[in-house]
Amino acid sequence: MIEGVGVTEFLVVSTIMFFIGIYGFVVRKNLITILMSVELILNSVNINFVVFNKYLYPDLLQGYMISLFVIGIAAAEAAVAIAIILNVYRNLQGIDIEHINTMKH
């Protein structure tokens, strides 16, 4: 890793990213910002996987492989979510969560 940067610093950054993502997911009303918050949460988890793999098992690659798998799943999730958001925008002329209930009718 980078000289002078230990596990604690990486975990602090990851924790801050995670809670910013949770806050954005709970508070925001726009579907795009909610999607960005979910991606932020997934990236903070990836940092944890890589850091724990590097410091606990430096000769193995499980943390890196799991991170690559999570990145692939996040890319597929983003593609599906953007398709859904575009469909909602076409039908409702907006992407705020308050208007999603009107699609039930």
Residue frames relative to the residue before (quaternion, step in Angstrom):
aa qw qx qy qz dx dy dz
M 1.0000 0.0000 0.0000 0.0000 0.00 0.00 0.00
I 0.7083 -0.4187 0.3408 0.4548 3.53 -1.29 -0.20
E 0.5214 -0.6490 0.4542 0.3174 3.58 -0.94 0.87
G 0.8194 0.2528 -0.1979 0.4748 3.55 -0.96 0.90
V 0.6647 0.4359 -0.3093 0.5220 3.59 1.23 -0.08
G 0.1552 -0.8225 0.5452 0.0471 3.54 -0.62 1.15
V 0.7650 -0.3510 0.2773 0.4633 3.50 -1.37 -0.18
T 0.6388 0.5682 -0.3355 0.3957 3.56 0.90 -0.90
E 0.6699 0.5024 -0.3116 0.4491 3.58 0.88 -0.88
F 0.6547 0.5018 -0.3139 0.4700 3.57 0.98 -0.82
L 0.6748 0.4922 -0.3002 0.4607 3.58 0.97 -0.82
V 0.6096 0.5337 -0.3515 0.4691 3.59 1.10 -0.61
V 0.6577 0.4935 -0.3077 0.4787 3.59 0.92 -0.90
S 0.6579 0.5115 -0.3065 0.4599 3.59 0.95 -0.87
T 0.6600 0.5042 -0.3079 0.4640 3.58 0.96 -0.84
I 0.6391 0.5114 -0.3260 0.4730 3.58 0.97 -0.81
M 0.6494 0.5097 -0.3164 0.4672 3.59 0.95 -0.87
F 0.6461 0.5347 -0.3192 0.4414 3.57 0.95 -0.88
F 0.7260 0.4330 -0.2589 0.4673 3.58 0.80 -0.96
I 0.5775 0.5327 -0.3843 0.4847 3.61 1.14 -0.43
G 0.6471 0.5133 -0.3100 0.4708 3.59 1.02 -0.80
I 0.6446 0.5018 -0.3188 0.4807 3.60 0.97 -0.82
Y 0.6481 0.5142 -0.3183 0.4628 3.59 0.93 -0.87
G 0.6763 0.4892 -0.2957 0.4647 3.59 0.89 -0.89
F 0.6425 0.5270 -0.3220 0.4536 3.57 1.04 -0.75
V 0.7155 0.4531 -0.2532 0.4676 3.58 0.95 -0.87
V 0.7632 0.4263 -0.2094 0.4382 3.58 0.85 -0.96
R 0.6817 0.5317 -0.3081 0.3970 3.59 0.86 -0.89
K 0.3241 -0.7533 0.5498 0.1589 3.53 -1.20 0.65
N 0.6282 0.5344 -0.3270 0.4613 3.58 1.25 -0.33
L 0.4990 -0.6939 0.4315 0.2886 3.58 -0.83 0.97
I 0.6212 0.5386 -0.3479 0.4505 3.61 1.06 -0.64
T 0.6788 0.4668 -0.3032 0.4790 3.61 0.90 -0.80
I 0.6036 0.5273 -0.3605 0.4772 3.60 1.10 -0.53
L 0.6374 0.5094 -0.3231 0.4794 3.59 1.00 -0.77
M 0.6467 0.5045 -0.3194 0.4746 3.60 0.98 -0.77
S 0.6326 0.5279 -0.3297 0.4609 3.59 1.05 -0.69
V 0.6367 0.5086 -0.3281 0.4779 3.59 1.00 -0.76
E 0.6458 0.5083 -0.3210 0.4708 3.59 0.98 -0.78
L 0.6263 0.5280 -0.3333 0.4668 3.60 1.04 -0.71
I 0.6328 0.5203 -0.3221 0.4744 3.58 1.02 -0.78
L 0.6752 0.4901 -0.2979 0.4638 3.59 0.89 -0.90
N 0.6575 0.5006 -0.3177 0.4649 3.61 1.00 -0.72
S 0.6274 0.5159 -0.3500 0.4666 3.60 1.06 -0.62
V 0.6260 0.5141 -0.3334 0.4823 3.58 1.07 -0.66
N 0.6237 0.5370 -0.3366 0.4575 3.60 1.02 -0.72
I 0.6164 0.5302 -0.3464 0.4679 3.58 1.01 -0.74
N 0.6462 0.5173 -0.3206 0.4605 3.59 0.95 -0.83
F 0.6457 0.5229 -0.3277 0.4497 3.60 0.88 -0.88
V 0.6984 0.4746 -0.2779 0.4580 3.58 0.83 -0.98
V 0.6716 0.4984 -0.3098 0.4523 3.59 0.89 -0.87
F 0.6818 0.4700 -0.3060 0.4697 3.59 0.84 -0.87
N 0.6270 0.5179 -0.3426 0.4704 3.57 1.03 -0.66
K 0.6693 0.5171 -0.3035 0.4388 3.59 0.90 -0.90
Y 0.7712 0.3790 -0.2020 0.4699 3.58 0.85 -0.91
L 0.7206 0.4207 -0.2661 0.4826 3.64 1.05 -0.57
Y 0.8043 0.0612 0.0083 0.5910 3.57 0.92 -0.92
P 0.0701 -0.8604 0.5023 0.0496 3.63 0.47 1.13
D 0.6883 0.4812 -0.2997 0.4526 3.61 1.13 -0.43
L 0.6656 0.4625 -0.3028 0.5014 3.60 1.26 -0.14
L 0.3472 -0.7671 0.5127 0.1679 3.58 -1.22 0.47
Q 0.3133 0.7865 -0.4971 0.1901 3.62 1.15 0.30
G 0.6544 0.5182 -0.3207 0.4476 3.61 0.92 -0.81
Y 0.6567 0.5015 -0.3032 0.4747 3.55 1.02 -0.79
M 0.6612 0.5078 -0.3051 0.4603 3.57 0.99 -0.84
I 0.6391 0.5039 -0.3253 0.4814 3.57 1.00 -0.79
S 0.6351 0.5271 -0.3300 0.4582 3.59 1.02 -0.77
L 0.6500 0.4979 -0.3187 0.4775 3.59 0.96 -0.78
F 0.6285 0.5219 -0.3291 0.4736 3.58 1.05 -0.73
V 0.6569 0.5000 -0.3067 0.4738 3.60 0.95 -0.87
I 0.6286 0.5252 -0.3356 0.4651 3.61 1.01 -0.74
G 0.6537 0.5081 -0.3083 0.4684 3.59 0.99 -0.82
I 0.6555 0.4915 -0.3048 0.4857 3.57 0.96 -0.85
A 0.6465 0.5180 -0.3207 0.4592 3.61 0.99 -0.79
A 0.6341 0.5185 -0.3358 0.4651 3.59 1.04 -0.70
A 0.6597 0.4863 -0.3081 0.4831 3.58 0.97 -0.81
E 0.6409 0.5212 -0.3180 0.4652 3.58 1.00 -0.82
A 0.6549 0.5056 -0.3167 0.4638 3.59 0.97 -0.80
A 0.6468 0.5178 -0.3309 0.4517 3.60 0.96 -0.78
V 0.6712 0.4774 -0.2968 0.4832 3.59 0.93 -0.87
A 0.6620 0.5094 -0.3147 0.4509 3.60 0.92 -0.86
I 0.6552 0.4957 -0.3234 0.4693 3.61 0.95 -0.76
A 0.6189 0.5263 -0.3445 0.4704 3.60 1.06 -0.67
I 0.6549 0.4939 -0.3086 0.4816 3.58 0.98 -0.82
I 0.6529 0.5148 -0.3148 0.4579 3.59 0.94 -0.86
L 0.6416 0.5088 -0.3263 0.4723 3.61 0.99 -0.75
N 0.6416 0.5135 -0.3203 0.4713 3.58 1.02 -0.76
V 0.6424 0.5010 -0.3206 0.4832 3.59 0.99 -0.80
Y 0.6537 0.5150 -0.3232 0.4506 3.60 0.92 -0.82
R 0.6491 0.5158 -0.3250 0.4550 3.60 0.96 -0.80
N 0.7143 0.4562 -0.2612 0.4620 3.58 0.96 -0.82
L 0.8154 0.2905 -0.1192 0.4863 3.59 0.91 -0.89
Q 0.3550 -0.7482 0.4789 0.2911 3.62 1.28 -0.21
G 0.7571 0.2223 -0.2015 0.5803 3.59 1.08 0.73
I 0.2757 -0.7757 0.5444 0.1608 3.54 -1.20 0.39
D 0.3571 0.7147 -0.5177 0.3061 3.58 1.02 0.73
I 0.5728 -0.6339 0.4082 0.3217 3.53 -1.06 0.79
E 0.5976 0.5963 -0.3744 0.3836 3.60 1.02 -0.66
H 0.7081 0.4700 -0.2560 0.4607 3.58 1.12 -0.63
I 0.4699 0.6936 -0.4397 0.3238 3.62 1.22 -0.15
N 0.6174 0.5721 -0.3534 0.4081 3.63 1.01 -0.69
T 0.5967 0.5756 -0.3741 0.4154 3.61 1.12 -0.45
M 0.5826 0.5840 -0.3754 0.4226 3.61 1.20 -0.32
K 0.5584 0.6293 -0.3867 0.3776 3.62 1.19 -0.35
H 0.6341 0.5665 -0.3354 0.4056 3.58 1.10 -0.53
